[in-house]
Amino acid sequence: MKRLDFDREAPVWCTDCCPSTNAELKELARQGAQEGSVLIAARQTQGRGRMGRSFSSPEGGVYLSMLLKPRLSEKVPQLSALAALAVRRAVLECCRMQADIKWPNDLLLGGKKICGILAESVICGEELSVILGIGVNLNTAAEDFSPELCQIAGSLYSLSGKMYDREAFACRLICELDELYSRWEKGESFAGEYRAACINVGRQVTLLRGDERISAYAVDIADDMSLVVQLPDGKEERIQFGEVSLRE
Ligand code: BTN
């Protein structure tokens, strides 16, 4: 692993390949890594996705994990939404494209998923740490996705025909994460920015709760970035990240 020269307190580690940056950083957290530590890989052999799924991580993508130690554990579910905003900002800055956010934390361009986010908690001693993992399909070639994945996923390259500087993108993403996280820790809310980017609001959604599928109407994004839905009986419910998944 190589340490990148970065103008920030915590280290940014870089590797060509590892099984999963989340798994590796979790181990470093157990060994006492500092808050804000980042691990970036050019490719992963066992990329982890949400709900126990795997995350295809071929060369061309940016696979990054950041170690966070938030003060308030009840706010932890918001971290993946914050990461979605950071990626959206980095995509806008580096690729000049406006990505949509599909609640809770998928980023879409032209209806195709260009990024996945997985926040995993780890207890080190008495302390709660969160490994915030982000996989961006930056320069990934369409033929490097499986045929099934091609139906739902795309890369910034496959959608625009342009290649992007991976290192510049990773730097921008880290800066955005640092800024959003420090302001959020001080109590700032980013619900307005999230709401403006979220494509689910004002639409019918299907909530996937275990084996159950519940049809609902997405009314709003609350200040804590949870999704406010109206159920068929007219009742409104706030849904926290991780509680349900959602299908359009
Ligand atoms: C998903 O969409 O299911 C979430 C995917 C999260 C993938 C990222 S890539 C970097 C980090 N390391 C992992 O193993 N997973 C996350």
Residues whose N, C-alpha, C, O or C-beta is under 5 A from the ligand:
A	BS01	BTN	S20 T21 N22 Q46 G47 R48 G49 R50 F55 Y63 L64 G116 I117 L118 G133 I134 G135
